[in-house]
Amino acid sequence: MKVKNLVGERFKERPSDCVVDSHALMVRGGYIKQVANGIFSLFPPARRVTQKIEAIIREEMDRIDGQEVLFPVVLPGSLWMESGRYQSVDNTLARFDDRNGTPMVLGMTHEEAAVQLVREYGSTYNRYPFMIYQIQTKFRDEARPRAGLIRVREFTMKDGYSFHTSQEDLEKYYARCYRAYERIYARAGAPEVIAVKSDSGMMGGSVSHEYMLLTDIGEDSIVICPDCGYRANMEAAENIMAPADQPDEAAALEKVSTPGKATIEEVVEYLHGDSQHSVKAVVYQTNAEDKFVVAFLRGDLEVNETKLTNCLGENIHPAFVTEDSPVVAGFIGPVGISSEVKVVFDRSLENAVDMICGANDKDYHYTGLSMNRDVPGAQFVDIAKAFAGGICPVCGQPHLTVSRGIEVGNIFQLGIKYSKSMNMTYTDADGNSQYPIMGCYGIGVGRLAASIAEASHDKFGPIWPISIAPWSAEVCCLRADDPETKRISEELYEALEKAGVDTLYDDRDIRPGAMFSDADLLGAPVRVIVSPKNLANGEIEISTRDKSIQVKVPVAEALSKVKEIIRTLQDQIDQKVPESL
Amino acid sequence: MKVKNLVGERFKERPSDCVVDSHALMVRGGYIKQVANGIFSLFPPARRVTQKIEAIIREEMDRIDGQEVLFPVVLPGSLWMESGRYQSVDNTLARFDDRNGTPMVLGMTHEEAAVQLVREYGSTYNRYPFMIYQIQTKFRDEARPRAGLIRVREFTMKDGYSFHTSQEDLEKYYARCYRAYERIYARAGAPEVIAVKSDSGMMGGSVSHEYMLLTDIGEDSIVICPDCGYRANMEAAENIMAPADQPDEAAALEKVSTPGKATIEEVVEYLHGDSQHSVKAVVYQTNAEDKFVVAFLRGDLEVNETKLTNCLGENIHPAFVTEDSPVVAGFIGPVGISSEVKVVFDRSLENAVDMICGANDKDYHYTGLSMNRDVPGAQFVDIAKAFAGGICPVCGQPHLTVSRGIEVGNIFQLGIKYSKSMNMTYTDADGNSQYPIMGCYGIGVGRLAASIAEASHDKFGPIWPISIAPWSAEVCCLRADDPETKRISEELYEALEKAGVDTLYDDRDIRPGAMFSDADLLGAPVRVIVSPKNLANGEIEISTRDKSIQVKVPVAEALSKVKEIIRTLQDQIDQKVPESL
């Protein structure tokens, strides 16, 4: 492909609406163009990257006996009513009526379609296990798309669904798929992708993992124990508390005036206490009935809303507190709180003594609160966020760290949620009817591409791993007006293409600086520079985009040198790919 | 792939809802499953066929300098408002509001998205010409989906868009693409695909061609001249009339009683005339205002509604005639018709004399109508359907034939319809602002697969061309319980896979008849039968799905024989592929 014919524009200025680097570079490099909020078209370079990623994914799915199918983008609402998700999923699920008034949805995930496809096939035990997958467009009407291809509304996804007759069999397959995912990220050259335990959310099921590409711009927080290797998404991370200090003599409960001191910081400072000896109250309302919910936890902790939601069993939103509300904003405490309010106590308050808390009275707090004495019968649950320096729930060491990451894939043990709700059964060896046990496995293709660009770039452009680079090599003809330079450039370009190296060729009559800027943005891992100056010495310059290699070789050796460097770069990737299971 | 693991069921009975053979066979063979009316999931065999077709299409598009991109499925309504199609296209265009109330549409074609993508890139003349294409899901909310994958609502389509700075350049590229399409059909092994001139319909533009796969179950009628090779879709076919006979003396106009004779046949019989000397009146109403339109043409001809619509410049529907209507159903004629009615005269009535026509009076007709004398000033246009035995508009020979076909692709010279309405301009060499001239080029992948199955099958299953067959070969182990038969089958299967032959392997312990039925449905072109009986002679049986080859070879030669047959089958296809332009 000649750069002069390549559709798409490249430019220098960082677009003002791009917050993260990968987004800016993919716009500047002519990879993507926004069509609507969170909806993008891909120019040829991005399409080439995603095709290479798709090919890797296909190979790995086929390797673990996946069979490629294709589900529709547009699904009948009735199918989602069967599973109950038509009703339970919020307006992230795009719904419309077709010309006959039949409710339709845009597939945001395809568990229902997978069950529908294999309901008859899977009617007898001896056809299990099996896994089907597709690579197809999904639409999720996200409230806040952001960061280019990292969080979008429409995206290409590989989603796979496995079906089993026992939990053991699911777990065995889950482990194979877990490994296949590790291989996919390694083969795509993604640096630092780790699997973490996650919350299953609307997918249902119990065990699930997310694959997180670690980068500071990630939306997710990941809790990691450097001692034992424990890893979990913040949403799912358990928070372990050291037992509360128990002073010899408990203070008495005393109501004190705290005029205008409505935040933990203000109260603690005013009363000369500390946040670990104060009770934080966070107020929510249920989505269904706007009923007030107060989460109480130690003053130095934060609420993990996912855990809180799971414990409540219903969705909540931050409360809108008015004078008519049954809580006194800024002065809420567990003693004497209105019976209209549902209260939830975090484990951090278990056995707590000598605490400061709101008195449910404007401008008043209590000191000396003892949970066991003053709030008898309170139940304690885990609703606080894990934190850096916190205690690992596996090994007990207090060295947890918190990193940021982008979720580039997830795998779920779904159990029988979908087979049961959609009444998919098989006859087992004893003639009994059973629900198959399902797993599901997703990877967003565009997000993976963008995440790799985010993790591997410099200020000049993406540094694509050789395995997914839009082109493996680029020939830069530095003086297209010089016949000899042009001839040798062209010969090399043709020889590379003939050798099966997907090559970009820049023979535009432009300044070297402009040519190199474009080459940096297009990110071919190997660059071949043909210039009159080097040719005078009978040489051609070859370098890598990551600057690890820069050599001059005789013209006659250029082709084999490029092939050798490509092999080396590919070998470096292959070495990191774990064995498949 | 082992048949025993292949997801999908195969069965004997023709499903009662399948009207065409390809649909029945693709359901019976476990290729497709309906999810909603006109919406299907693809099982692995169908996905394999479509992937092979997609690969052929990609190669041919790349060969004519197409660059693959990806447009969104979900597009903002505002983009379609720019082109005017948001308003002009009927409810075949699926529309919905996103969570913010923004109107969105599901892409049924992507001219708007193509212009949006390259509007900036195409701002200067020296970047032209270029062509971008995608292979992506489309949704068209068709009123009457039918025939399995042949007419669906959701489908995978390759759609390409070219941009030019002159009509000559477009025509040159159009010719290259025309040839690329011929190559695609030939490479996919589609028998008898012909290009015909077509009506451009809602796409706009003037010159367009459809590629028709000839088959009796086709929805389209194609007019063909066996003398000169003229071909056109019935919708676009010109109808040429021989000059009307001119008797020496014209009869006088006479009003005659024709009680209850409201059809051409009845009137002609009653008055002892013939249909060629009668005037047929067909009544429509405009969609916009329900205004009445009467099309007059010779009694033996039919109205071509596409040509009539084009000539009126607005959409029409068959009239709903009541007592209050300005026409007298069954007795409508050109003399004395209400001025409220718009009349259109077909060319077949030009200079016509001695005709029977309605008298616009219940139970009365005229005889002796002379168009020039009795309907002075009438304008004659071409609104009649061409017919078998009609006159070729190119060579003038009266040997037209009418065949049926399935449209498996189309190419359009769009002109500046989209660039102008969406204000995409470039600066030409003289510094003037110009609208680029566009072409567009579509192929439905699933429809092509189904059409080939329709054109090439027997009652046992599809006879896939080797180039798109889900598997090239199948090894049938006829006695899985016999260790020697099993061992040799397995070795052969593994040797074929290792040799790069995508092979299906059936080692189920079932009767040969059942195994062959499945093999017929899955349609691998080469079948390898390993049985104790043949092994006793040291032989293996190899045959082709189309029954053209059936041989027994020594076990040691089986692998090379299969490879040889596959090469032969591929050669037979390759020989029919025209050179690219």
Chai-1 contact restraints between the chains, C-beta under 6 A:
chainA,res_idxA,chainB,res_idxB,connection_type,confidence,min_distance_angstrom,max_distance_angstrom,comment,restraint_id
A,V7,B,Q67,contact,1.0,0.0,6.0,A-B,restraint_1
A,V7,B,Y121,contact,1.0,0.0,6.0,A-B,restraint_2
A,V7,B,F130,contact,1.0,0.0,6.0,A-B,restraint_3
A,V7,B,I132,contact,1.0,0.0,6.0,A-B,restraint_4
A,G8,B,Y121,contact,1.0,0.0,6.0,A-B,restraint_5
A,E9,B,E120,contact,1.0,0.0,6.0,A-B,restraint_6
A,E9,B,Y121,contact,1.0,0.0,6.0,A-B,restraint_7
A,K33,B,L117,contact,1.0,0.0,6.0,A-B,restraint_8
A,V35,B,P72,contact,1.0,0.0,6.0,A-B,restraint_9
A,A36,B,P76,contact,1.0,0.0,6.0,A-B,restraint_10
A,I39,B,P72,contact,1.0,0.0,6.0,A-B,restraint_11
A,S41,B,F71,contact,1.0,0.0,6.0,A-B,restraint_12
A,S41,B,L117,contact,1.0,0.0,6.0,A-B,restraint_13
A,L42,B,V69,contact,1.0,0.0,6.0,A-B,restraint_14
A,L42,B,L70,contact,1.0,0.0,6.0,A-B,restraint_15
A,F43,B,V69,contact,1.0,0.0,6.0,A-B,restraint_16
A,P44,B,Q67,contact,1.0,0.0,6.0,A-B,restraint_17
A,P44,B,V69,contact,1.0,0.0,6.0,A-B,restraint_18
A,R47,B,E68,contact,1.0,0.0,6.0,A-B,restraint_19
A,R47,B,V69,contact,1.0,0.0,6.0,A-B,restraint_20
A,R47,B,L70,contact,1.0,0.0,6.0,A-B,restraint_21
A,Q67,B,V7,contact,1.0,0.0,6.0,A-B,restraint_22
A,Q67,B,P44,contact,1.0,0.0,6.0,A-B,restraint_23
A,E68,B,R47,contact,1.0,0.0,6.0,A-B,restraint_24
A,V69,B,L42,contact,1.0,0.0,6.0,A-B,restraint_25
A,V69,B,F43,contact,1.0,0.0,6.0,A-B,restraint_26
A,V69,B,P44,contact,1.0,0.0,6.0,A-B,restraint_27
A,V69,B,R47,contact,1.0,0.0,6.0,A-B,restraint_28
A,L70,B,L42,contact,1.0,0.0,6.0,A-B,restraint_29
A,L70,B,R47,contact,1.0,0.0,6.0,A-B,restraint_30
A,F71,B,S41,contact,1.0,0.0,6.0,A-B,restraint_31
A,P72,B,V35,contact,1.0,0.0,6.0,A-B,restraint_32
A,P72,B,I39,contact,1.0,0.0,6.0,A-B,restraint_33
A,P72,B,E154,contact,1.0,0.0,6.0,A-B,restraint_34
A,V73,B,V73,contact,1.0,0.0,6.0,A-B,restraint_35
A,V73,B,T137,contact,1.0,0.0,6.0,A-B,restraint_36
A,V74,B,F139,contact,1.0,0.0,6.0,A-B,restraint_37
A,V74,B,E154,contact,1.0,0.0,6.0,A-B,restraint_38
A,P76,B,A36,contact,1.0,0.0,6.0,A-B,restraint_39
A,N91,B,R99,contact,1.0,0.0,6.0,A-B,restraint_40
A,F96,B,F96,contact,1.0,0.0,6.0,A-B,restraint_41
A,D98,B,D141,contact,1.0,0.0,6.0,A-B,restraint_42
A,R99,B,N91,contact,1.0,0.0,6.0,A-B,restraint_43
A,R99,B,D141,contact,1.0,0.0,6.0,A-B,restraint_44
A,L117,B,K33,contact,1.0,0.0,6.0,A-B,restraint_45
A,L117,B,S41,contact,1.0,0.0,6.0,A-B,restraint_46
A,E120,B,E9,contact,1.0,0.0,6.0,A-B,restraint_47
A,Y121,B,V7,contact,1.0,0.0,6.0,A-B,restraint_48
A,Y121,B,G8,contact,1.0,0.0,6.0,A-B,restraint_49
A,Y121,B,E9,contact,1.0,0.0,6.0,A-B,restraint_50
A,F130,B,V7,contact,1.0,0.0,6.0,A-B,restraint_51
A,I132,B,V7,contact,1.0,0.0,6.0,A-B,restraint_52
A,T137,B,V73,contact,1.0,0.0,6.0,A-B,restraint_53
A,T137,B,T137,contact,1.0,0.0,6.0,A-B,restraint_54
A,F139,B,V74,contact,1.0,0.0,6.0,A-B,restraint_55
A,D141,B,D98,contact,1.0,0.0,6.0,A-B,restraint_56
A,D141,B,R99,contact,1.0,0.0,6.0,A-B,restraint_57
A,E154,B,P72,contact,1.0,0.0,6.0,A-B,restraint_58
A,E154,B,V74,contact,1.0,0.0,6.0,A-B,restraint_59
